[in-house]
Amino acid sequence: MDLLITGSIAYDYLMRFPGRFKEALVSDSLDKISVSFLVHDMTRHQGGVAANIAYSVALLGGRPRLMGTVGQDFGDYRRNLELVGVDTSTTIELAHLFTASFFANTDLDNNQIASFYAGAMGDAGKFSITDVTDHAPDLVVISPNAPDAMTNIARECRERGIPYLYDPSQQTPRTDGDTLRECIEGCTILAVNEYEWELVQQKTGLTRDDVMQHGATLIVTKGKHGADIFTGDIHVYTPAIDGVTVADPTGGGDAFRGGILRGLQLGGSWELNGQIGSLLAAYAIEVVGTQNHRFDRHAFVQRFRQHFDDMGFLDSLLDEHHG
């Protein structure tokens, strides 16, 4: 299965301030703030939902194509993705801009001051799938991106008859009900978390039965409470992995989606695909950063079999040429 994963690609700059922001703020002078915080450490992580998902698919031997707009500073990021197995030939580099970046400064009380620079991502809506490839993918993933890019790609997929997974994620609150409904009614798979699903229902009036009637599979992730997958008349519950020490929950949902997609590539059942996603999510949240989890595939399969029974299916992951 040829996967084209579209959406955000970004850098996350995370800083720690060894003090308290409130000590630099004067409550009756908040209309004229001018403050500076000397931080003792800063880390830069690769991020962005589309890149996170693609990264996890590649860890398990997939070769997903990544579509998104990036800037002149993407060189190292591109090399790192290619090394793990992500195909970046469909990634669009805009030399006059920088890659989207998230800057977060956190103090001793875990208060946070953050800024997000859209950069190249702001131009994502100018490009279509046909701009980056002549070969129609078997499945397109539409993950959070510039809003017009998400809507345009969904429309292009429907016009060309290309199946797509719709993952509105962080863009759910700012997307109007009519747009959400349009994108959902044309999708093959809808992936949301519990809160996003409640919001989708409120904004669109769609119910789970409505989604199913359009022939879509609905995936609802619930963090430590696992995930529900509804497809046809089947309900599959996937538990979260027990005994996981959480270093950073960010990126767990993206890794889960990566596992689902790799399972689909391999032809697994929905039960098995959910379980692959659950273990990938565990790996992701055990480390800080959304693309810092690593494992040997033999170790992945061994750990999987401590929790689930794949009846030998995952032996296919051990063949690096399986695709």
Backbone hydrogen bonds in HBPLUS format (Angstrom, degrees):
<---DONOR---> <-ACCEPTOR-->    atom                        ^
c    i                          cat <-CA-CA->   ^        H-A-AA   ^      H-
h    n   atom  resd res      DA  || num        DHA   H-A  angle D-A-AA Bond
n    s   type  num  typ     dist DA aas  dist angle  dist       angle   num
A0138-ASP N   A0002-ASP O   2.96 MM 136  5.11 141.6  2.11 132.3 144.3     1
A0139-LEU N   A0002-ASP O   3.29 MM 137  6.60 149.4  2.39 162.4 159.1     2
A0065-ARG N   A0003-LEU O   2.89 MM  62  6.07 174.8  1.89 158.1 159.0     3
A0004-LEU N   A0139-LEU O   3.06 MM 135  6.45 161.3  2.09 158.4 163.0     4
A0141-VAL N   A0004-LEU O   2.85 MM 137  6.24 160.0  1.88 154.3 157.7     5
A0005-ILE N   A0065-ARG O   2.75 MM  60  6.09 168.1  1.77 173.0 170.3     6
A0067-MET N   A0005-ILE O   2.85 MM  62  5.94 171.2  1.86 144.5 146.6     7
A0006-THR N   A0141-VAL O   2.83 MM 135  5.72 165.5  1.85 151.8 156.0     8
A0143-SER N   A0006-THR O   3.13 MM 137  6.09 161.2  2.17 138.0 143.6     9
A0007-GLY N   A0067-MET O   3.23 MM  60  6.78 137.7  2.41 160.6 172.1    10
A0008-SER N   A0144-PRO O   2.85 MM 136  6.05 134.1  2.06 171.5 160.0    11
A0050-ALA N   A0008-SER O   3.12 MM  42  5.32 124.3  2.44 130.0 145.3    12
A0010-ALA N   A0047-GLY O   2.96 MM  37  4.92 177.4  1.96 111.2 111.0    13
A0047-GLY N   A0010-ALA O   2.70 MM  37  4.92 149.1  1.79 166.4 155.5    14
A0011-TYR N   A0100-ALA O   2.91 MM  89  6.43 151.9  1.99 149.2 155.8    15
A0102-PHE N   A0011-TYR O   2.83 MM  91  6.26 155.9  1.89 156.6 164.8    16
A0012-ASP N   A0045-HIS O   2.80 MM  33  5.02 164.0  1.83 151.2 155.1    17
A0045-HIS N   A0012-ASP O   2.80 MM  33  5.02 161.9  1.84 145.2 151.4    18
A0013-TYR N   A0102-PHE O   2.68 MM  89  5.91 173.2  1.68 174.1 176.7    19
A0104-ALA N   A0013-TYR O   2.91 MM  91  6.27 167.5  1.92 173.8 176.8    20
A0014-LEU N   A0043-THR O   2.87 MM  29  5.34 162.9  1.90 161.8 164.7    21
A0043-THR N   A0014-LEU O   2.92 MM  29  5.34 158.4  1.97 148.0 154.6    22
A0015-MET N   A0104-ALA O   2.77 MM  89  6.02 160.7  1.81 166.7 171.5    23
A0106-THR N   A0015-MET O   3.01 MM  91  6.27 161.4  2.05 141.0 144.5    24
A0016-ARG N   A0041-ASP O   3.33 MM  25  5.89 153.8  2.41 150.5 152.5    25
A0017-PHE N   A0106-THR O   2.80 MM  89  5.83 170.6  1.80 148.7 151.9    26
A0108-LEU N   A0019-GLY O   2.94 MM  89  5.62 176.3  1.94 164.1 165.4    27
A0023-GLU N   A0020-ARG O   3.09 MM   3  5.69 149.1  2.19 114.2 122.2    28
A0024-ALA N   A0021-PHE O   2.87 MM   3  5.56 160.2  1.91 121.6 128.2    29
A0025-LEU N   A0022-LYS O   3.26 MM   3  5.15 159.1  2.31  99.0 105.3    30
A0029-SER N   A0026-VAL O   2.88 MM   3  5.37 162.6  1.91 125.5 127.9    31
A0032-LYS N   A0029-SER O   3.20 MM   3  5.88 166.9  2.22 119.6 121.8    32
A0052-ASN N   A0048-GLY O   2.87 MM   4  6.04 156.5  1.93 157.3 165.1    33
A0053-ILE N   A0049-VAL O   2.96 MM   4  6.20 164.1  1.99 157.0 160.0    34
A0054-ALA N   A0050-ALA O   2.96 MM   4  6.16 168.9  1.97 151.8 155.3    35
A0055-TYR N   A0051-ALA O   2.88 MM   4  5.94 155.9  1.93 146.3 153.0    36
A0056-SER N   A0052-ASN O   3.22 MM   4  6.52 158.8  2.27 147.7 151.4    37
A0057-VAL N   A0053-ILE O   3.06 MM   4  6.40 157.6  2.11 153.7 160.2    38
A0058-ALA N   A0054-ALA O   2.95 MM   4  6.16 161.2  1.99 152.4 157.4    39
A0059-LEU N   A0055-TYR O   2.99 MM   4  6.29 145.9  2.11 145.3 154.7    40
A0060-LEU N   A0057-VAL O   3.20 MM   3  5.61 138.9  2.38 104.6 114.8    41
A0062-GLY N   A0057-VAL O   3.13 MM   5  5.36 153.4  2.20 141.7 135.4    42
A0061-GLY N   A0058-ALA O   2.89 MM   3  5.06 153.4  1.96 119.3 117.2    43
A0087-ASP N   A0064-PRO O   2.86 MM  23  5.90 166.6  1.88 164.8 164.8    44
A0066-LEU N   A0087-ASP O   2.97 MM  21  6.17 157.9  2.02 169.5 167.3    45
A0092-ILE N   A0068-GLY O   2.85 MM  24  6.01 161.4  1.88 163.7 168.4    46
A0070-VAL N   A0092-ILE O   2.80 MM  22  6.09 161.6  1.83 160.9 164.4    47
A0094-LEU N   A0070-VAL O   2.76 MM  24  6.05 169.2  1.77 155.6 157.4    48
A0074-PHE N   A0071-GLY O   3.25 MM   3  5.76 143.7  2.39 125.5 124.0    49
A0072-GLN N   A0097-LEU O   2.86 MM  25  6.19 160.0  1.90 163.9 157.6    50
A0078-ARG N   A0074-PHE O   2.79 MM   4  5.93 165.3  1.82 168.5 172.9    51
A0079-ARG N   A0075-GLY O   3.11 MM   4  6.39 163.6  2.13 151.4 155.3    52
A0080-ASN N   A0076-ASP O   2.98 MM   4  6.24 159.4  2.02 151.9 157.4    53
A0081-LEU N   A0077-TYR O   3.00 MM   4  6.29 157.8  2.05 154.1 160.0    54
A0082-GLU N   A0078-ARG O   2.95 MM   4  6.18 164.2  1.97 156.3 160.7    55
A0083-LEU N   A0079-ARG O   2.94 MM   4  6.12 153.1  2.02 147.2 154.6    56
A0084-VAL N   A0080-ASN O   3.35 MM   4  6.60 144.5  2.48 139.9 147.1    57
A0085-GLY N   A0081-LEU O   3.13 MM   4  6.41 127.3  2.42 138.9 153.3    58
A0086-VAL N   A0081-LEU O   2.94 MM   5  5.26 164.8  1.97 145.1 140.0    59
A0085-GLY N   A0082-GLU O   3.06 MM   3  4.99 135.7  2.27  94.7 107.7    60
A0091-THR N   A0088-THR O   3.06 MM   3  5.15 164.8  2.08 111.6 113.6    61
A0097-LEU N   A0094-LEU O   3.17 MM   3  5.81 167.6  2.18 123.1 125.7    62
A0120-ALA N   A0098-PHE O   2.97 MM  22  5.97 154.3  2.04 156.2 161.0    63
A0101-SER N   A0117-TYR O   2.89 MM  16  5.12 151.9  1.97 140.8 150.1    64
A0117-TYR N   A0101-SER O   2.75 MM  16  5.12 170.8  1.76 162.7 164.6    65
A0103-PHE N   A0115-SER O   2.80 MM  12  5.20 175.1  1.81 166.1 167.7    66
A0115-SER N   A0103-PHE O   2.84 MM  12  5.20 150.0  1.93 145.6 155.6    67
A0105-ASN N   A0113-ILE O   2.92 MM   8  5.33 162.2  1.95 147.7 153.7    68
A0113-ILE N   A0105-ASN O   2.95 MM   8  5.33 159.7  1.99 151.8 157.7    69
A0107-ASP N   A0111-ASN O   2.95 MM   4  5.51 156.1  2.00 150.9 158.8    70
A0110-ASN N   A0107-ASP O   2.95 MM   3  5.17 157.3  2.00 117.1 119.1    71
A0121-MET N   A0118-ALA O   2.98 MM   3  5.40 131.6  2.23 151.8 143.0    72
A0122-GLY N   A0119-GLY O   3.06 MM   3  5.81 152.3  2.14 119.5 126.1    73
A0123-ASP N   A0120-ALA O   2.99 MM   3  5.67 163.4  2.02 120.5 125.5    74
A0124-ALA N   A0121-MET O   3.08 MM   3  5.23 167.2  2.09 114.5 116.4    75
A0126-LYS N   A0123-ASP O   3.07 MM   3  5.77 167.7  2.09 122.6 126.5    76
A0127-PHE N   A0124-ALA O   3.23 MM   3  5.96 170.6  2.24 123.8 125.4    77
A0131-ASP N   A0128-SER O   3.03 MM   3  5.25 146.2  2.14 102.2 112.5    78
A0132-VAL N   A0129-ILE O   3.04 MM   3  5.56 151.7  2.12 112.4 120.2    79
A0133-THR N   A0129-ILE O   3.09 MM   4  6.27 138.8  2.26 153.2 165.5    80
A0140-VAL N   A0163-PRO O   3.03 MM  23  6.45 159.8  2.07 145.5 151.3    81
A0165-LEU N   A0140-VAL O   2.78 MM  25  6.24 153.8  1.85 157.3 166.4    82
A0142-ILE N   A0165-LEU O   2.80 MM  23  6.03 173.3  1.81 176.7 176.6    83
A0167-ASP N   A0142-ILE O   2.88 MM  25  5.88 163.5  1.90 165.6 161.6    84
A0149-ALA N   A0146-ALA O   2.89 MM   3  5.32 127.2  2.18 112.7 127.2    85
A0150-MET N   A0146-ALA O   3.24 MM   4  6.62 154.1  2.31 156.1 163.7    86
A0151-THR N   A0147-PRO O   3.18 MM   4  6.47 166.8  2.20 154.1 156.8    87
A0152-ASN N   A0148-ASP O   2.90 MM   4  5.93 162.4  1.93 145.6 151.2    88
A0153-ILE N   A0149-ALA O   2.99 MM   4  6.05 164.2  2.01 149.9 153.8    89
A0154-ALA N   A0150-MET O   3.09 MM   4  6.22 156.2  2.15 143.9 150.6    90
A0155-ARG N   A0151-THR O   3.01 MM   4  6.26 159.3  2.06 149.4 154.9    91
A0156-GLU N   A0152-ASN O   2.89 MM   4  6.14 155.5  1.95 146.7 154.2    92
A0157-CYS N   A0153-ILE O   2.89 MM   4  6.08 159.2  1.93 148.9 154.0    93
A0158-ARG N   A0154-ALA O   3.06 MM   4  6.34 159.0  2.10 147.8 153.0    94
A0159-GLU N   A0155-ARG O   2.91 MM   4  6.13 164.7  1.93 153.0 157.3    95
A0160-ARG N   A0156-GLU O   2.95 MM   4  6.09 148.5  2.05 147.4 155.7    96
A0161-GLY N   A0157-CYS O   2.83 MM   4  5.74 109.8  2.33 138.1 154.4    97
A0162-ILE N   A0157-CYS O   2.80 MM   5  4.68 154.4  1.86 140.5 143.5    98
A0161-GLY N   A0158-ARG O   3.28 MM   3  5.03 152.6  2.36  94.8 102.9    99
A0188-THR N   A0164-TYR O   2.85 MM  24  5.45 166.1  1.87 154.0 158.1   100
A0189-ILE N   A0164-TYR O   3.38 MM  25  6.64 157.7  2.43 136.7 136.9   101
A0166-TYR N   A0189-ILE O   2.79 MM  23  6.21 161.6  1.82 166.7 165.3   102
A0191-ALA N   A0166-TYR O   3.02 MM  25  6.26 166.9  2.04 153.3 156.6   103
A0171-GLN N   A0168-PRO O   2.84 MM   3  5.40 145.4  1.96 152.8 148.9   104
A0172-THR N   A0169-SER O   2.95 MM   3  5.62 168.1  1.97 125.9 129.0   105
A0175-THR N   A0171-GLN O   3.12 MM   4  6.11 119.8  2.50 147.9 163.0   106
A0175-THR N   A0172-THR O   3.31 MM   3  5.30 153.5  2.38 103.1 110.8   107
A0180-LEU N   A0176-ASP O   3.04 MM   4  6.32 166.9  2.06 158.5 162.6   108
A0181-ARG N   A0177-GLY O   2.89 MM   4  6.03 164.8  1.91 150.6 155.1   109
A0182-GLU N   A0178-ASP O   2.96 MM   4  6.13 161.3  2.00 144.9 150.2   110
A0183-CYS N   A0179-THR O   2.99 MM   4  6.22 165.7  2.01 155.2 158.2   111
A0184-ILE N   A0180-LEU O   2.85 MM   4  5.98 158.0  1.90 153.8 160.7   112
A0185-GLU N   A0181-ARG O   2.86 MM   4  5.89 167.4  1.87 155.7 158.9   113
A0187-CYS N   A0184-ILE O   3.12 MM   3  5.23 159.1  2.16 107.0 113.4   114
A0217-THR N   A0188-THR O   2.92 MM  29  6.37 154.7  1.98 142.0 146.6   115
A0190-LEU N   A0217-THR O   2.82 MM  27  6.21 162.3  1.85 166.9 172.0   116
A0219-ILE N   A0190-LEU O   2.80 MM  29  6.10 166.5  1.82 170.0 171.2   117
A0192-VAL N   A0219-ILE O   2.96 MM  27  6.29 165.4  1.98 165.1 168.1   118
A0221-THR N   A0192-VAL O   2.92 MM  29  6.40 154.9  1.98 144.4 150.4   119
A0197-TRP N   A0193-ASN O   2.90 MM   4  6.09 154.5  1.97 157.2 165.0   120
A0194-GLU N   A0221-THR O   3.08 MM  27  6.18 130.0  2.34 175.8 168.8   121
A0198-GLU N   A0194-GLU O   3.07 MM   4  6.39 156.4  2.13 149.4 155.0   122
A0199-LEU N   A0195-TYR O   2.98 MM   4  6.28 158.3  2.03 150.2 156.6   123
A0200-VAL N   A0196-GLU O   2.79 MM   4  6.02 157.3  1.84 150.3 156.6   124
A0201-GLN N   A0197-TRP O   3.00 MM   4  6.22 162.1  2.03 148.4 152.5   125
A0202-GLN N   A0198-GLU O   3.04 MM   4  6.30 157.6  2.09 147.2 153.2   126
A0203-LYS N   A0199-LEU O   2.90 MM   4  6.09 161.6  1.93 154.2 159.1   127
A0204-THR N   A0200-VAL O   2.89 MM   4  5.87 155.5  1.95 152.7 158.5   128
A0205-GLY N   A0201-GLN O   2.83 MM   4  5.04 145.8  1.95 131.0 139.8   129
A0210-ASP N   A0207-THR O   3.08 MM   3  5.07 118.4  2.48  93.6 108.7   130
A0211-VAL N   A0207-THR O   3.13 MM   4  6.53 158.2  2.18 152.9 157.3   131
A0212-MET N   A0208-ARG O   2.98 MM   4  6.28 161.0  2.02 152.4 157.8   132
A0213-GLN N   A0209-ASP O   2.84 MM   4  6.01 148.7  1.94 146.8 155.4   133
A0214-HIS N   A0211-VAL O   3.20 MM   3  5.45 139.4  2.38 100.5 111.2   134
A0216-ALA N   A0211-VAL O   3.41 MM   5  5.90 155.6  2.47 154.2 148.1   135
A0215-GLY N   A0212-MET O   2.82 MM   3  5.09 156.3  1.88 112.1 117.2   136
A0218-LEU N   A0230-PHE O   2.88 MM  12  5.10 159.3  1.92 152.6 156.0   137
A0230-PHE N   A0218-LEU O   2.82 MM  12  5.10 166.6  1.83 153.9 158.6   138
A0220-VAL N   A0228-ASP O   2.86 MM   8  5.22 167.5  1.88 157.4 161.7   139
A0228-ASP N   A0220-VAL O   2.88 MM   8  5.22 161.2  1.92 147.3 151.4   140
A0222-LYS N   A0226-GLY O   2.67 MM   4  5.21 152.0  1.75 168.1 164.2   141
A0225-HIS N   A0222-LYS O   2.99 MM   3  5.15 158.2  2.04 130.5 128.4   142
A0226-GLY N   A0223-GLY O   3.03 MM   3  5.67 151.3  2.12 125.8 125.3   143
A0227-ALA N   A0238-THR O   2.82 MM  11  5.09 146.0  1.94 144.1 153.9   144
A0238-THR N   A0227-ALA O   2.79 MM  11  5.09 174.5  1.79 158.8 160.4   145
A0229-ILE N   A0236-VAL O   2.80 MM   7  5.00 152.1  1.88 148.7 157.0   146
A0236-VAL N   A0229-ILE O   2.76 MM   7  5.00 169.3  1.77 154.3 157.8   147
A0231-THR N   A0234-ILE O   2.92 MM   3  5.26 163.8  1.95 151.0 156.4   148
A0234-ILE N   A0231-THR O   2.80 MM   3  5.26 157.4  1.85 138.1 140.7   149
A0247-ALA N   A0285-ILE O   2.76 MM  38  5.89 156.1  1.81 155.3 163.7   150
A0248-ASP N   A0285-ILE O   3.22 MM  37  5.12 165.1  2.24 135.1 137.9   151
A0252-GLY N   A0249-PRO O   3.20 MM   3  5.81 162.8  2.23 138.8 138.4   152
A0255-ALA N   A0251-GLY O   3.02 MM   4  6.23 160.1  2.06 151.5 156.3   153
A0256-PHE N   A0252-GLY O   2.96 MM   4  6.19 153.8  2.03 145.9 153.5   154
A0257-ARG N   A0253-GLY O   3.06 MM   4  6.31 157.1  2.11 144.5 149.6   155
A0258-GLY N   A0254-ASP O   2.97 MM   4  6.29 149.1  2.07 143.0 152.1   156
A0259-GLY N   A0255-ALA O   2.95 MM   4  6.31 149.5  2.05 149.5 157.0   157
A0260-ILE N   A0256-PHE O   3.01 MM   4  6.36 158.7  2.05 151.6 157.2   158
A0261-LEU N   A0257-ARG O   2.95 MM   4  6.18 163.2  1.98 151.5 155.6   159
A0262-ARG N   A0258-GLY O   2.96 MM   4  6.18 156.4  2.02 145.8 152.3   160
A0263-GLY N   A0259-GLY O   2.91 MM   4  6.09 155.8  1.97 147.6 154.7   161
A0264-LEU N   A0260-ILE O   2.96 MM   4  6.29 150.0  2.06 145.7 154.1   162
A0265-GLN N   A0261-LEU O   2.96 MM   4  6.29 153.5  2.03 146.3 153.3   163
A0266-LEU N   A0262-ARG O   3.06 MM   4  6.33 148.6  2.16 144.4 152.4   164
A0267-GLY N   A0263-GLY O   3.01 MM   4  6.18 114.6  2.45 136.9 153.5   165
A0268-GLY N   A0263-GLY O   2.92 MM   5  5.17 172.0  1.93 150.9 148.6   166
A0267-GLY N   A0264-LEU O   3.11 MM   3  5.02 147.8  2.22  96.8 106.6   167
A0273-ASN N   A0269-SER O   2.82 MM   4  6.03 163.6  1.84 155.5 160.9   168
A0274-GLY N   A0270-TRP O   2.99 MM   4  6.02 158.5  2.04 142.4 147.4   169
A0275-GLN N   A0271-GLU O   3.16 MM   4  6.40 150.7  2.25 141.1 149.0   170
A0276-ILE N   A0272-LEU O   2.94 MM   4  6.26 154.4  2.00 154.1 160.7   171
A0277-GLY N   A0273-ASN O   3.01 MM   4  6.26 158.9  2.05 145.8 151.7   172
A0278-SER N   A0274-GLY O   2.86 MM   4  6.11 148.5  1.96 143.5 152.6   173
A0279-LEU N   A0275-GLN O   3.10 MM   4  6.37 158.0  2.15 148.7 152.5   174
A0280-LEU N   A0276-ILE O   3.02 MM   4  6.26 161.4  2.06 151.0 156.6   175
A0281-ALA N   A0277-GLY O   2.92 MM   4  6.09 155.6  1.98 148.7 155.3   176
A0282-ALA N   A0278-SER O   3.12 MM   4  6.39 148.1  2.23 138.9 147.2   177
A0283-TYR N   A0279-LEU O   3.07 MM   4  6.44 159.2  2.11 152.5 156.7   178
A0284-ALA N   A0280-LEU O   3.05 MM   4  6.33 155.8  2.11 147.5 154.2   179
A0285-ILE N   A0281-ALA O   3.06 MM   4  6.32 158.2  2.11 154.7 158.5   180
A0286-GLU N   A0283-TYR O   3.39 MM   3  5.40 148.9  2.49  97.5 106.3   181
A0299-ALA N   A0296-ASP O   2.93 MM   3  5.20 116.8  2.34 103.4 119.0   182
A0300-PHE N   A0296-ASP O   2.93 MM   4  6.32 150.1  2.02 151.0 160.7   183
A0301-VAL N   A0297-ARG O   2.99 MM   4  6.22 166.1  2.01 150.1 152.2   184
A0302-GLN N   A0298-HIS O   2.96 MM   4  6.16 160.5  2.00 147.1 153.1   185
A0303-ARG N   A0299-ALA O   2.90 MM   4  6.06 162.4  1.93 149.3 153.7   186
A0304-PHE N   A0300-PHE O   2.83 MM   4  6.02 155.5  1.89 149.9 157.8   187
A0305-ARG N   A0301-VAL O   3.03 MM   4  6.26 156.3  2.08 149.4 154.3   188
A0306-GLN N   A0303-ARG O   3.07 MM   3  5.20 152.7  2.15 102.6 111.2   189
A0307-HIS N   A0304-PHE O   2.95 MM   3  5.57 158.2  2.00 115.4 122.5   190
A0308-PHE N   A0304-PHE O   2.83 MM   4  5.94 162.0  1.86 159.3 165.4   191
A0313-PHE N   A0310-ASP O   2.98 MM   3  5.39 168.3  1.99 120.0 122.0   192
A0315-ASP N   A0312-GLY O   3.11 MM   3  5.69 164.5  2.14 117.9 122.2   193
A0316-SER N   A0313-PHE O   3.23 MM   3  6.31 173.3  2.24 126.3 127.6   194
A0317-LEU N   A0314-LEU O   2.94 MM   3  5.37 150.1  2.03 109.8 118.1   195
A0318-LEU N   A0315-ASP O   3.04 MM   3  5.44 148.7  2.14 107.8 117.0   196
A0319-ASP N   A0316-SER O   3.27 MM   3  5.53 163.5  2.30 105.4 110.3   197
A0322-HIS N   A0319-ASP O   2.89 MM   3  5.49 167.9  1.91 123.3 127.1   198
